[in-house]
């Protein structure tokens, strides 16, 4: 895990500014008047590349919460990779080590088929906690390399 989280890049600061602006009205006390709300919105407008330290407490708090969520219990628990050949059938089910489906995603990494001119008609799907399905719609045999990632 990385111990450094950059805060000075424009994309990060723009996302934080948008988040703060969009959620400001729900986070301000119901007793706050419009002048207070507008003053806080003005402070969020100062967050940018030219002035990355403006409203630092708010920006750092937002980044700290996200960083803590990533580093405490949000890391990768298990990665499973493989190559599956689908020939003569339309799909193949691959048995995996058991994963928690709600914390897992699958990625189609590479594919190869004998007829390079045919369209790419194949996909992968996590069916349940221990089954990955590799399916194809093309006629020729297809070799698919896949990856399944589970977070803790």
C-alpha positions, 0 to 999 in steps of 0.5 A: 500500500502506498503511504503517500496521497497526492493532493495538489493535482488539479483533478483531485482538487476539482473533485473535492471542490465539486463534492463540497459544493454539491453536499454543502447544503446538507452538511450546514446546520439547519440554523445557518443563514444564507450568508454563512452558506455563501461564505462557505461556498466562496471558500470552496471556490478558493481550492484550486491549483493556483491556491492548493492550501486554501481551506486546507482543513476541509480538503485534508479532512476529506482526503483523510477519510478517503485514505483511511477507507482505502488503507484500513480494511479496504485493501485487496484480499485475493487475486485469481488469474487464469487462461481458459479455452472455449472451443466446441461449446459456447461457455465454460465455467471455471471453479475459483477459490471462494470469494465474497461476490459483493466485494469482488470484480472480474476483468477480461485481460486478453483474448485470442482466437484463430480468426482475427477478422471475426468480431469479438463476441465473448465475455466473462461473468462472476456467477456466484462465490466460486464460479466464473463463466467464460462465454463466446458468441463467435464460432472459432475457439477462443483463449481468454485470460481473466482476473478476479479481484476480491477486496477485504 
